Amino acid sequence: MKRVNLFLGLTFVLTWGAAFGLMAAGGLGNPYAQLIFMAFMLIPAACVILTRAMTGEGFGDMRLALHFKGNIRWYLAAWFLPSLLIIAGAALYFMIYSDTFDPTLSTMAAVYAQQGVMLPMKRLMLTQMAMGIFLAPALNFIPALGEELGWRGYLLPKLCEKYPAPLAALVTGVIWGLWHAPMIAMGHNYGVGYPTAPYGGIAAMVVFCIFVGALLALLSLKVRSAVPAALAHGGLNGMAAASVWFYKGTANPFIGPFPTGIIGGAGFIAAGLICFYFLSKGTIESNMIREARDESGNR
């Protein structure tokens, strides 16, 4: 666990240190905030490299192998399932809060009109939706891989050497959620000024990361690679705000329609529970995890 502790120490110190620096420089009001957030996503991968170098572990298996043979279905799930779960959660939200549903896209049309964009809204919406579903996993792959090399490519396998796969996935999800704490405190995803700020937003992010993390854990353990988890992560980031096209009024980010809300995220909650179930089955353990346990027992 010394390597795990070193990896986590480096990742949190570097990320939180940079995040507190951003807070002092205006937080989300900083014109470079989104670029800085994207840079944060590369820190876990950098810390994996540092940890492997500092401990002499080497770079023999960085969990970058594709392992396409026999795993195409997992890659298809990684590419398309996050979008389907986001759409399902948004649909459930709009069924419950039907007064917030805007099929005419008038709210977004007004936003674009203020920016001088006068394109047909339905065509623009369909284009962006298609890009989110079919291209976002690839377009967002590099920053997503920056995180996934750390969380599902290094931390999760290390924890699986010591704990059962469901517990390892749970702990990884909690750590992943807490890693976001300074960003949430700045207002990312949940805003500022709500009664429990920022702790309520941090707690909500941890819950979100637990269920999404279970899906990413299953993908990475089945394929023995961080690549499908990175594709799914990239797809999630690309489609997370898709429901804004159909929303009118003021959204409660703790409820929905975005996937970080309890109803907007219902698809991920259901999928996460299913993934925890399959992670608990002995047959779901990958050869990589069994080998890691054998190596641990022989040390």
ZAGUKOL-21052 format. One record per residue (C-alpha): residue number from 1; residue in one letter; y, z, x. Coordinates in steps of 0.05 Angstrom, whole numbers, plus 5000, padded with zeros to 4 digits. Each point is the difference from the previous one (the first is absolute). Example, Ala and Ser with C-alpha at 12.3 -4.5 7.8 and 13.67 -1.06 7.14 Angstrom:
REM ZAGUKOL-21052
<site><nr>1</nr><rest>A</rest><y>4910</y><z>5156</z><x>5246</x></site>
<site><nr>2</nr><rest>S</rest><y>5069</y><z>4987</z><x>5027</x></site>
//
This chain:
REM ZAGUKOL-21052
<site><nr>1</nr><rest>M</rest><y>5000</y><z>5000</z><x>5000</x></site>
<site><nr>2</nr><rest>K</rest><y>5046</y><z>5003</z><x>5060</x></site>
<site><nr>3</nr><rest>R</rest><y>5011</y><z>4925</z><x>4996</x></site>
<site><nr>4</nr><rest>V</rest><y>5015</y><z>5006</z><x>4926</x></site>
<site><nr>5</nr><rest>N</rest><y>5050</y><z>5055</z><x>5012</x></site>
<site><nr>6</nr><rest>L</rest><y>5034</y><z>4960</z><x>5056</x></site>
<site><nr>7</nr><rest>F</rest><y>5004</y><z>4938</z><x>4956</x></site>
<site><nr>8</nr><rest>L</rest><y>5029</y><z>5040</z><x>4942</x></site>
<site><nr>9</nr><rest>G</rest><y>5049</y><z>5037</z><x>5044</x></site>
<site><nr>10</nr><rest>L</rest><y>5026</y><z>4936</z><x>5031</x></site>
<site><nr>11</nr><rest>T</rest><y>5004</y><z>4964</z><x>4933</x></site>
<site><nr>12</nr><rest>F</rest><y>5037</y><z>5055</z><x>4963</x></site>
<site><nr>13</nr><rest>V</rest><y>5047</y><z>5017</z><x>5057</x></site>
<site><nr>14</nr><rest>L</rest><y>5021</y><z>4928</z><x>5011</x></site>
<site><nr>15</nr><rest>T</rest><y>5005</y><z>4981</z><x>4926</x></site>
<site><nr>16</nr><rest>W</rest><y>5034</y><z>5063</z><x>4976</x></site>
<site><nr>17</nr><rest>G</rest><y>5046</y><z>5002</z><x>5060</x></site>
<site><nr>18</nr><rest>A</rest><y>5023</y><z>4929</z><x>4985</x></site>
<site><nr>19</nr><rest>A</rest><y>5005</y><z>5016</z><x>4926</x></site>
<site><nr>20</nr><rest>F</rest><y>5045</y><z>5060</z><x>5011</x></site>
<site><nr>21</nr><rest>G</rest><y>5042</y><z>4955</z><x>5045</x></site>
<site><nr>22</nr><rest>L</rest><y>5006</y><z>4951</z><x>4943</x></site>
<site><nr>23</nr><rest>M</rest><y>5019</y><z>5057</z><x>4953</x></site>
<site><nr>24</nr><rest>A</rest><y>5057</y><z>5018</z><x>5047</x></site>
<site><nr>25</nr><rest>A</rest><y>5021</y><z>4926</z><x>5001</x></site>
<site><nr>26</nr><rest>G</rest><y>5007</y><z>4993</z><x>4925</x></site>
<site><nr>27</nr><rest>G</rest><y>4928</y><z>5000</z><x>4975</x></site>
<site><nr>28</nr><rest>L</rest><y>4986</y><z>4945</z><x>4949</x></site>
<site><nr>29</nr><rest>G</rest><y>5074</y><z>4983</z><x>5002</x></site>
<site><nr>30</nr><rest>N</rest><y>4992</y><z>4974</z><x>5070</x></site>
<site><nr>31</nr><rest>P</rest><y>5001</y><z>4924</z><x>4999</x></site>
<site><nr>32</nr><rest>Y</rest><y>4939</y><z>4998</z><x>5046</x></site>
<site><nr>33</nr><rest>A</rest><y>4960</y><z>5052</z><x>4961</x></site>
<site><nr>34</nr><rest>Q</rest><y>4947</y><z>4952</z><x>4974</x></site>
<site><nr>35</nr><rest>L</rest><y>4989</y><z>4969</z><x>5069</x></site>
<site><nr>36</nr><rest>I</rest><y>4994</y><z>5070</z><x>5029</x></site>
<site><nr>37</nr><rest>F</rest><y>4949</y><z>5018</z><x>4946</x></site>
<site><nr>38</nr><rest>M</rest><y>4960</y><z>4939</z><x>5019</x></site>
<site><nr>39</nr><rest>A</rest><y>5003</y><z>5022</z><x>5073</x></site>
<site><nr>40</nr><rest>F</rest><y>4972</y><z>5068</z><x>4979</x></site>
<site><nr>41</nr><rest>M</rest><y>4938</y><z>4963</z><x>4975</x></site>
<site><nr>42</nr><rest>L</rest><y>4984</y><z>4978</z><x>5071</x></site>
<site><nr>43</nr><rest>I</rest><y>5002</y><z>5071</z><x>5029</x></site>
<site><nr>44</nr><rest>P</rest><y>4928</y><z>5021</z><x>4981</x></site>
<site><nr>45</nr><rest>A</rest><y>4971</y><z>4939</z><x>5036</x></site>
<site><nr>46</nr><rest>A</rest><y>5043</y><z>5014</z><x>5061</x></site>
<site><nr>47</nr><rest>C</rest><y>4975</y><z>5072</z><x>4999</x></site>
<site><nr>48</nr><rest>V</rest><y>4928</y><z>4977</z><x>4997</x></site>
<site><nr>49</nr><rest>I</rest><y>5012</y><z>4960</z><x>5063</x></site>
<site><nr>50</nr><rest>L</rest><y>5035</y><z>5059</z><x>5034</x></site>
<site><nr>51</nr><rest>T</rest><y>4944</y><z>5048</z><x>4979</x></site>
<site><nr>52</nr><rest>R</rest><y>4945</y><z>4955</z><x>5026</x></site>
<site><nr>53</nr><rest>A</rest><y>5037</y><z>4989</z><x>5065</x></site>
<site><nr>54</nr><rest>M</rest><y>5018</y><z>5073</z><x>5011</x></site>
<site><nr>55</nr><rest>T</rest><y>4930</y><z>5026</z><x>4986</x></site>
<site><nr>56</nr><rest>G</rest><y>4962</y><z>4946</z><x>5036</x></site>
<site><nr>57</nr><rest>E</rest><y>4965</y><z>4979</z><x>4936</x></site>
<site><nr>58</nr><rest>G</rest><y>5011</y><z>4927</z><x>5013</x></site>
<site><nr>59</nr><rest>F</rest><y>5009</y><z>4942</z><x>4953</x></site>
<site><nr>60</nr><rest>G</rest><y>4928</y><z>4979</z><x>4988</x></site>
<site><nr>61</nr><rest>D</rest><y>5003</y><z>5003</z><x>4924</x></site>
<site><nr>62</nr><rest>M</rest><y>5070</y><z>4997</z><x>4970</x></site>
<site><nr>63</nr><rest>R</rest><y>4971</y><z>4984</z><x>4931</x></site>
<site><nr>64</nr><rest>L</rest><y>5031</y><z>4931</z><x>5004</x></site>
<site><nr>65</nr><rest>A</rest><y>4935</y><z>4960</z><x>4994</x></site>
<site><nr>66</nr><rest>L</rest><y>4999</y><z>4960</z><x>4935</x></site>
<site><nr>67</nr><rest>H</rest><y>4925</y><z>5005</z><x>4984</x></site>
<site><nr>68</nr><rest>F</rest><y>5005</y><z>4945</z><x>4948</x></site>
<site><nr>69</nr><rest>K</rest><y>4925</y><z>4990</z><x>4995</x></site>
<site><nr>70</nr><rest>G</rest><y>4975</y><z>5035</z><x>4937</x></site>
<site><nr>71</nr><rest>N</rest><y>5068</y><z>5030</z><x>4985</x></site>
<site><nr>72</nr><rest>I</rest><y>5038</y><z>4944</z><x>4966</x></site>
<site><nr>73</nr><rest>R</rest><y>5000</y><z>5039</z><x>4934</x></site>
<site><nr>74</nr><rest>W</rest><y>5035</y><z>5058</z><x>5034</x></site>
<site><nr>75</nr><rest>Y</rest><y>5053</y><z>4953</z><x>5027</x></site>
<site><nr>76</nr><rest>L</rest><y>5011</y><z>4970</z><x>4931</x></site>
<site><nr>77</nr><rest>A</rest><y>5007</y><z>5071</z><x>4973</x></site>
<site><nr>78</nr><rest>A</rest><y>5049</y><z>5017</z><x>5055</x></site>
<site><nr>79</nr><rest>W</rest><y>5042</y><z>4938</z><x>4985</x></site>
<site><nr>80</nr><rest>F</rest><y>5002</y><z>5002</z><x>4924</x></site>
<site><nr>81</nr><rest>L</rest><y>4982</y><z>5069</z><x>4974</x></site>
<site><nr>82</nr><rest>P</rest><y>5066</y><z>5035</z><x>5017</x></site>
<site><nr>83</nr><rest>S</rest><y>5039</y><z>4948</z><x>4960</x></site>
<site><nr>84</nr><rest>L</rest><y>4952</y><z>5007</z><x>4941</x></site>
<site><nr>85</nr><rest>L</rest><y>5006</y><z>5076</z><x>5001</x></site>
<site><nr>86</nr><rest>I</rest><y>5076</y><z>4996</z><x>5002</x></site>
<site><nr>87</nr><rest>I</rest><y>5001</y><z>4952</z><x>4941</x></site>
<site><nr>88</nr><rest>A</rest><y>4951</y><z>5045</z><x>4962</x></site>
<site><nr>89</nr><rest>G</rest><y>5042</y><z>5062</z><x>5011</x></site>
<site><nr>90</nr><rest>A</rest><y>5064</y><z>4964</z><x>4980</x></site>
<site><nr>91</nr><rest>A</rest><y>4967</y><z>4972</z><x>4937</x></site>
<site><nr>92</nr><rest>L</rest><y>4977</y><z>5070</z><x>4980</x></site>
<site><nr>93</nr><rest>Y</rest><y>5070</y><z>5027</z><x>5011</x></site>
<site><nr>94</nr><rest>F</rest><y>5032</y><z>4946</z><x>4957</x></site>
<site><nr>95</nr><rest>M</rest><y>4948</y><z>5011</z><x>4946</x></site>
<site><nr>96</nr><rest>I</rest><y>5020</y><z>5074</z><x>4997</x></site>
<site><nr>97</nr><rest>Y</rest><y>5075</y><z>4989</z><x>5011</x></site>
<site><nr>98</nr><rest>S</rest><y>5007</y><z>4935</z><x>4963</x></site>
<site><nr>99</nr><rest>D</rest><y>5075</y><z>5009</z><x>4991</x></site>
<site><nr>100</nr><rest>T</rest><y>5009</y><z>4990</z><x>5075</x></site>
<site><nr>101</nr><rest>F</rest><y>4964</y><z>4933</z><x>5001</x></site>
<site><nr>102</nr><rest>D</rest><y>5047</y><z>4940</z><x>5009</x></site>
<site><nr>103</nr><rest>P</rest><y>4960</y><z>4935</z><x>4990</x></site>
<site><nr>104</nr><rest>T</rest><y>5064</y><z>4959</z><x>5004</x></site>
<site><nr>105</nr><rest>L</rest><y>5014</y><z>5024</z><x>5071</x></site>
<site><nr>106</nr><rest>S</rest><y>5072</y><z>5011</z><x>4979</x></site>
<site><nr>107</nr><rest>T</rest><y>5011</y><z>5060</z><x>5046</x></site>
<site><nr>108</nr><rest>M</rest><y>4978</y><z>4962</z><x>5062</x></site>
<site><nr>109</nr><rest>A</rest><y>5039</y><z>4939</z><x>4976</x></site>
<site><nr>110</nr><rest>A</rest><y>5063</y><z>5042</z><x>4999</x></site>
<site><nr>111</nr><rest>V</rest><y>4986</y><z>5027</z><x>5070</x></site>
<site><nr>112</nr><rest>Y</rest><y>4991</y><z>4930</z><x>5028</x></site>
<site><nr>113</nr><rest>A</rest><y>5062</y><z>4975</z><x>4962</x></site>
<site><nr>114</nr><rest>Q</rest><y>5042</y><z>5053</z><x>5035</x></site>
<site><nr>115</nr><rest>Q</rest><y>4975</y><z>4971</z><x>5066</x></site>
<site><nr>116</nr><rest>G</rest><y>5018</y><z>4930</z><x>4979</x></site>
<site><nr>117</nr><rest>V</rest><y>4927</y><z>4978</z><x>4991</x></site>
<site><nr>118</nr><rest>M</rest><y>4992</y><z>4958</z><x>4937</x></site>
<site><nr>119</nr><rest>L</rest><y>4928</y><z>4977</z><x>5004</x></site>
<site><nr>120</nr><rest>P</rest><y>4950</y><z>5000</z><x>4941</x></site>
<site><nr>121</nr><rest>M</rest><y>4976</y><z>5072</z><x>5000</x></site>
<site><nr>122</nr><rest>K</rest><y>4929</y><z>4987</z><x>4976</x></site>
<site><nr>123</nr><rest>R</rest><y>4988</y><z>4948</z><x>5054</x></site>
<site><nr>124</nr><rest>L</rest><y>5029</y><z>5047</z><x>5052</x></site>
<site><nr>125</nr><rest>M</rest><y>4957</y><z>5058</z><x>4974</x></site>
<site><nr>126</nr><rest>L</rest><y>4936</y><z>4959</z><x>5001</x></site>
<site><nr>127</nr><rest>T</rest><y>5015</y><z>4975</z><x>5070</x></site>
<site><nr>128</nr><rest>Q</rest><y>5011</y><z>5070</z><x>5027</x></site>
<site><nr>129</nr><rest>M</rest><y>4939</y><z>5027</z><x>4963</x></site>
<site><nr>130</nr><rest>A</rest><y>4957</y><z>4944</z><x>5029</x></site>
<site><nr>131</nr><rest>M</rest><y>5027</y><z>5015</z><x>5070</x></site>
<site><nr>132</nr><rest>G</rest><y>4986</y><z>5074</z><x>4991</x></site>
<site><nr>133</nr><rest>I</rest><y>4928</y><z>4988</z><x>4978</x></site>
<site><nr>134</nr><rest>F</rest><y>4980</y><z>4944</z><x>5046</x></site>
<site><nr>135</nr><rest>L</rest><y>5045</y><z>5007</z><x>5061</x></site>
<site><nr>136</nr><rest>A</rest><y>5023</y><z>5073</z><x>5006</x></site>
<site><nr>137</nr><rest>P</rest><y>4936</y><z>5025</z><x>5034</x></site>
<site><nr>138</nr><rest>A</rest><y>5011</y><z>4949</z><x>5056</x></site>
<site><nr>139</nr><rest>L</rest><y>5076</y><z>5005</z><x>5003</x></site>
<site><nr>140</nr><rest>N</rest><y>4998</y><z>5076</z><x>5005</x></site>
<site><nr>141</nr><rest>F</rest><y>4939</y><z>5002</z><x>5044</x></site>
<site><nr>142</nr><rest>I</rest><y>5032</y><z>5019</z><x>5066</x></site>
<site><nr>143</nr><rest>P</rest><y>5039</y><z>5062</z><x>4977</x></site>
<site><nr>144</nr><rest>A</rest><y>4942</y><z>5021</z><x>4955</x></site>
<site><nr>145</nr><rest>L</rest><y>4952</y><z>4994</z><x>5058</x></site>
<site><nr>146</nr><rest>G</rest><y>5048</y><z>5043</z><x>5040</x></site>
<site><nr>147</nr><rest>E</rest><y>4984</y><z>5057</z><x>4952</x></site>
<site><nr>148</nr><rest>E</rest><y>4927</y><z>4984</z><x>4987</x></site>
<site><nr>149</nr><rest>L</rest><y>4980</y><z>4998</z><x>5073</x></site>
<site><nr>150</nr><rest>G</rest><y>5021</y><z>5072</z><x>5000</x></site>
<site><nr>151</nr><rest>W</rest><y>4978</y><z>5027</z><x>4933</x></site>
<site><nr>152</nr><rest>R</rest><y>4937</y><z>4961</z><x>4982</x></site>
<site><nr>153</nr><rest>G</rest><y>4986</y><z>4970</z><x>5069</x></site>
<site><nr>154</nr><rest>Y</rest><y>5003</y><z>5064</z><x>5041</x></site>
<site><nr>155</nr><rest>L</rest><y>5011</y><z>5064</z><x>4960</x></site>
<site><nr>156</nr><rest>L</rest><y>4949</y><z>4987</z><x>4945</x></site>
<site><nr>157</nr><rest>P</rest><y>4942</y><z>4982</z><x>5046</x></site>
<site><nr>158</nr><rest>K</rest><y>5015</y><z>5061</z><x>5044</x></site>
<site><nr>159</nr><rest>L</rest><y>4999</y><z>5045</z><x>4939</x></site>
<site><nr>160</nr><rest>C</rest><y>4936</y><z>4968</z><x>4975</x></site>
<site><nr>161</nr><rest>E</rest><y>4967</y><z>5024</z><x>5064</x></site>
<site><nr>162</nr><rest>K</rest><y>5012</y><z>5072</z><x>4977</x></site>
<site><nr>163</nr><rest>Y</rest><y>5004</y><z>4997</z><x>4924</x></site>
<site><nr>164</nr><rest>P</rest><y>4967</y><z>4962</z><x>4942</x></site>
<site><nr>165</nr><rest>A</rest><y>5034</y><z>4934</z><x>4985</x></site>
<site><nr>166</nr><rest>P</rest><y>5034</y><z>5024</z><x>4934</x></site>
<site><nr>167</nr><rest>L</rest><y>5031</y><z>5060</z><x>5035</x></site>
<site><nr>168</nr><rest>A</rest><y>5021</y><z>4958</z><x>5059</x></site>
<site><nr>169</nr><rest>A</rest><y>5034</y><z>4950</z><x>4952</x></site>
<site><nr>170</nr><rest>L</rest><y>5033</y><z>5057</z><x>4963</x></site>
<site><nr>171</nr><rest>V</rest><y>5028</y><z>5033</z><x>5063</x></site>
<site><nr>172</nr><rest>T</rest><y>5023</y><z>4932</z><x>5025</x></site>
<site><nr>173</nr><rest>G</rest><y>5036</y><z>4987</z><x>4935</x></site>
<site><nr>174</nr><rest>V</rest><y>5035</y><z>5068</z><x>5001</x></site>
<site><nr>175</nr><rest>I</rest><y>5023</y><z>4989</z><x>5072</x></site>
<site><nr>176</nr><rest>W</rest><y>5023</y><z>4930</z><x>4984</x></site>
<site><nr>177</nr><rest>G</rest><y>5041</y><z>5026</z><x>4941</x></site>
<site><nr>178</nr><rest>L</rest><y>5032</y><z>5055</z><x>5041</x></site>
<site><nr>179</nr><rest>W</rest><y>5018</y><z>4950</z><x>5054</x></site>
<site><nr>180</nr><rest>H</rest><y>5047</y><z>4968</z><x>4948</x></site>
<site><nr>181</nr><rest>A</rest><y>5036</y><z>5066</z><x>4987</x></site>
<site><nr>182</nr><rest>P</rest><y>5066</y><z>4985</z><x>5036</x></site>
<site><nr>183</nr><rest>M</rest><y>5004</y><z>4932</z><x>4967</x></site>
<site><nr>184</nr><rest>I</rest><y>4988</y><z>5031</z><x>4931</x></site>
<site><nr>185</nr><rest>A</rest><y>5053</y><z>5053</z><x>5015</x></site>
<site><nr>186</nr><rest>M</rest><y>5049</y><z>4944</z><x>5013</x></site>
<site><nr>187</nr><rest>G</rest><y>4986</y><z>4972</z><x>4930</x></site>
<site><nr>188</nr><rest>H</rest><y>4947</y><z>4948</z><x>5014</x></site>
<site><nr>189</nr><rest>N</rest><y>4956</y><z>4986</z><x>4939</x></site>
<site><nr>190</nr><rest>Y</rest><y>5024</y><z>5061</z><x>4959</x></site>
<site><nr>191</nr><rest>G</rest><y>5074</y><z>5002</z><x>5010</x></site>
<site><nr>192</nr><rest>V</rest><y>5041</y><z>5064</z><x>5010</x></site>
<site><nr>193</nr><rest>G</rest><y>5031</y><z>5053</z><x>4955</x></site>
<site><nr>194</nr><rest>Y</rest><y>4939</y><z>5013</z><x>4956</x></site>
<site><nr>195</nr><rest>P</rest><y>4985</y><z>5074</z><x>4985</x></site>
<site><nr>196</nr><rest>T</rest><y>4945</y><z>5009</z><x>5052</x></site>
<site><nr>197</nr><rest>A</rest><y>5030</y><z>4956</z><x>5055</x></site>
<site><nr>198</nr><rest>P</rest><y>4975</y><z>4986</z><x>5051</x></site>
<site><nr>199</nr><rest>Y</rest><y>4936</y><z>5040</z><x>4993</x></site>
<site><nr>200</nr><rest>G</rest><y>4979</y><z>4970</z><x>4934</x></site>
<site><nr>201</nr><rest>G</rest><y>5006</y><z>4930</z><x>5028</x></site>
<site><nr>202</nr><rest>I</rest><y>4961</y><z>5019</z><x>5063</x></site>
<site><nr>203</nr><rest>A</rest><y>4945</y><z>5030</z><x>4957</x></site>
<site><nr>204</nr><rest>A</rest><y>4998</y><z>4938</z><x>4956</x></site>
<site><nr>205</nr><rest>M</rest><y>4996</y><z>4956</z><x>5062</x></site>
<site><nr>206</nr><rest>V</rest><y>4941</y><z>5041</z><x>5026</x></site>
<site><nr>207</nr><rest>V</rest><y>4963</y><z>4991</z><x>4934</x></site>
<site><nr>208</nr><rest>F</rest><y>5014</y><z>4926</z><x>5001</x></site>
<site><nr>209</nr><rest>C</rest><y>4975</y><z>4994</z><x>5072</x></site>
<site><nr>210</nr><rest>I</rest><y>4937</y><z>5038</z><x>4984</x></site>
<site><nr>211</nr><rest>F</rest><y>4978</y><z>4950</z><x>4947</x></site>
<site><nr>212</nr><rest>V</rest><y>5024</y><z>4938</z><x>5035</x></site>
<site><nr>213</nr><rest>G</rest><y>4971</y><z>5027</z><x>5064</x></site>
<site><nr>214</nr><rest>A</rest><y>4931</y><z>5006</z><x>4968</x></site>
<site><nr>215</nr><rest>L</rest><y>5001</y><z>4925</z><x>4985</x></site>
<site><nr>216</nr><rest>L</rest><y>5023</y><z>4984</z><x>5070</x></site>
<site><nr>217</nr><rest>A</rest><y>4948</y><z>5047</z><x>5030</x></site>
<site><nr>218</nr><rest>L</rest><y>4944</y><z>4966</z><x>4961</x></site>
<site><nr>219</nr><rest>L</rest><y>5023</y><z>4931</z><x>5023</x></site>
<site><nr>220</nr><rest>S</rest><y>5006</y><z>5020</z><x>5072</x></site>
<site><nr>221</nr><rest>L</rest><y>4933</y><z>5038</z><x>5003</x></site>
<site><nr>222</nr><rest>K</rest><y>4962</y><z>4945</z><x>4965</x></site>
<site><nr>223</nr><rest>V</rest><y>5026</y><z>4947</z><x>5048</x></site>
<site><nr>224</nr><rest>R</rest><y>5005</y><z>5045</z><x>5061</x></site>
<site><nr>225</nr><rest>S</rest><y>5070</y><z>4973</z><x>5011</x></site>
<site><nr>226</nr><rest>A</rest><y>5073</y><z>5018</z><x>4986</x></site>
<site><nr>227</nr><rest>V</rest><y>5015</y><z>4928</z><x>4982</x></site>
<site><nr>228</nr><rest>P</rest><y>4981</y><z>5001</z><x>4925</x></site>
<site><nr>229</nr><rest>A</rest><y>5037</y><z>5066</z><x>4992</x></site>
<site><nr>230</nr><rest>A</rest><y>5062</y><z>4967</z><x>5031</x></site>
<site><nr>231</nr><rest>L</rest><y>4993</y><z>4940</z><x>4953</x></site>
<site><nr>232</nr><rest>A</rest><y>4996</y><z>5046</z><x>4939</x></site>
<site><nr>233</nr><rest>H</rest><y>5058</y><z>5042</z><x>5026</x></site>
<site><nr>234</nr><rest>G</rest><y>5042</y><z>4937</z><x>5009</x></site>
<site><nr>235</nr><rest>G</rest><y>4983</y><z>4976</z><x>4930</x></site>
<site><nr>236</nr><rest>L</rest><y>5020</y><z>5068</z><x>4971</x></site>
<site><nr>237</nr><rest>N</rest><y>5067</y><z>4998</z><x>5036</x></site>
<site><nr>238</nr><rest>G</rest><y>5013</y><z>4929</z><x>4978</x></site>
<site><nr>239</nr><rest>M</rest><y>4986</y><z>5012</z><x>4926</x></site>
<site><nr>240</nr><rest>A</rest><y>5023</y><z>5073</z><x>4992</x></site>
<site><nr>241</nr><rest>A</rest><y>5066</y><z>4981</z><x>4967</x></site>
<site><nr>242</nr><rest>A</rest><y>4973</y><z>4942</z><x>4957</x></site>
<site><nr>243</nr><rest>S</rest><y>5010</y><z>5037</z><x>4934</x></site>
<site><nr>244</nr><rest>V</rest><y>5075</y><z>5003</z><x>5012</x></site>
<site><nr>245</nr><rest>W</rest><y>5003</y><z>4930</z><x>4970</x></site>
<site><nr>246</nr><rest>F</rest><y>4980</y><z>5025</z><x>4932</x></site>
<site><nr>247</nr><rest>Y</rest><y>5035</y><z>5068</z><x>5000</x></site>
<site><nr>248</nr><rest>K</rest><y>5063</y><z>5020</z><x>4963</x></site>
<site><nr>249</nr><rest>G</rest><y>5034</y><z>5067</z><x>5002</x></site>
<site><nr>250</nr><rest>T</rest><y>4994</y><z>5054</z><x>5053</x></site>
<site><nr>251</nr><rest>A</rest><y>4930</y><z>5010</z><x>5028</x></site>
<site><nr>252</nr><rest>N</rest><y>4970</y><z>5068</z><x>5016</x></site>
<site><nr>253</nr><rest>P</rest><y>4965</y><z>4987</z><x>5066</x></site>
<site><nr>254</nr><rest>F</rest><y>4953</y><z>5059</z><x>4988</x></site>
<site><nr>255</nr><rest>I</rest><y>4973</y><z>4965</z><x>4938</x></site>
<site><nr>256</nr><rest>G</rest><y>5006</y><z>4925</z><x>5010</x></site>
<site><nr>257</nr><rest>P</rest><y>4999</y><z>4942</z><x>4993</x></site>
<site><nr>258</nr><rest>F</rest><y>4993</y><z>4997</z><x>5076</x></site>
<site><nr>259</nr><rest>P</rest><y>4933</y><z>5019</z><x>5031</x></site>
<site><nr>260</nr><rest>T</rest><y>5028</y><z>5063</z><x>5031</x></site>
<site><nr>261</nr><rest>G</rest><y>5007</y><z>5030</z><x>4930</x></site>
<site><nr>262</nr><rest>I</rest><y>4944</y><z>5036</z><x>4964</x></site>
<site><nr>263</nr><rest>I</rest><y>4993</y><z>4946</z><x>4946</x></site>
<site><nr>264</nr><rest>G</rest><y>5022</y><z>4940</z><x>5041</x></site>
<site><nr>265</nr><rest>G</rest><y>4949</y><z>5023</z><x>5052</x></site>
<site><nr>266</nr><rest>A</rest><y>4944</y><z>5010</z><x>4949</x></site>
<site><nr>267</nr><rest>G</rest><y>4962</y><z>4940</z><x>5028</x></site>
<site><nr>268</nr><rest>F</rest><y>5000</y><z>5030</z><x>5069</x></site>
<site><nr>269</nr><rest>I</rest><y>4980</y><z>5068</z><x>4974</x></site>
<site><nr>270</nr><rest>A</rest><y>4940</y><z>4971</z><x>4964</x></site>
<site><nr>271</nr><rest>A</rest><y>4981</y><z>4956</z><x>5060</x></site>
<site><nr>272</nr><rest>G</rest><y>5008</y><z>5059</z><x>5047</x></site>
<site><nr>273</nr><rest>L</rest><y>4954</y><z>5044</z><x>4959</x></site>
<site><nr>274</nr><rest>I</rest><y>4948</y><z>4945</z><x>5000</x></site>
<site><nr>275</nr><rest>C</rest><y>5007</y><z>4991</z><x>5075</x></site>
<site><nr>276</nr><rest>F</rest><y>4992</y><z>5075</z><x>5012</x></site>
<site><nr>277</nr><rest>Y</rest><y>4936</y><z>4996</z><x>4959</x></site>
<site><nr>278</nr><rest>F</rest><y>4972</y><z>4943</z><x>5042</x></site>
<site><nr>279</nr><rest>L</rest><y>5023</y><z>5034</z><x>5064</x></site>
<site><nr>280</nr><rest>S</rest><y>4958</y><z>5060</z><x>4979</x></site>
<site><nr>281</nr><rest>K</rest><y>4937</y><z>4958</z><x>4994</x></site>
<site><nr>282</nr><rest>G</rest><y>4958</y><z>5000</z><x>5063</x></site>
<site><nr>283</nr><rest>T</rest><y>4990</y><z>4924</z><x>4995</x></site>
<site><nr>284</nr><rest>I</rest><y>5074</y><z>4988</z><x>5008</x></site>
<site><nr>285</nr><rest>E</rest><y>5003</y><z>5027</z><x>5071</x></site>
<site><nr>286</nr><rest>S</rest><y>5009</y><z>4944</z><x>5050</x></site>
<site><nr>287</nr><rest>N</rest><y>4959</y><z>4993</z><x>5062</x></site>
<site><nr>288</nr><rest>M</rest><y>5063</y><z>5016</z><x>5039</x></site>
<site><nr>289</nr><rest>I</rest><y>5004</y><z>5069</z><x>4970</x></site>
<site><nr>290</nr><rest>R</rest><y>4927</y><z>5015</z><x>5011</x></site>
<site><nr>291</nr><rest>E</rest><y>5006</y><z>4978</z><x>5072</x></site>
<site><nr>292</nr><rest>A</rest><y>5062</y><z>5043</z><x>5010</x></site>
<site><nr>293</nr><rest>R</rest><y>4963</y><z>5061</z><x>4974</x></site>
<site><nr>294</nr><rest>D</rest><y>4941</y><z>4986</z><x>5046</x></site>
<site><nr>295</nr><rest>E</rest><y>5047</y><z>4994</z><x>5059</x></site>
<site><nr>296</nr><rest>S</rest><y>5034</y><z>5064</z><x>4981</x></site>
<site><nr>297</nr><rest>G</rest><y>4934</y><z>5036</z><x>4996</x></site>
<site><nr>298</nr><rest>N</rest><y>4979</y><z>4975</z><x>5069</x></site>
<site><nr>299</nr><rest>R</rest><y>5063</y><z>5025</z><x>5036</x></site>
//
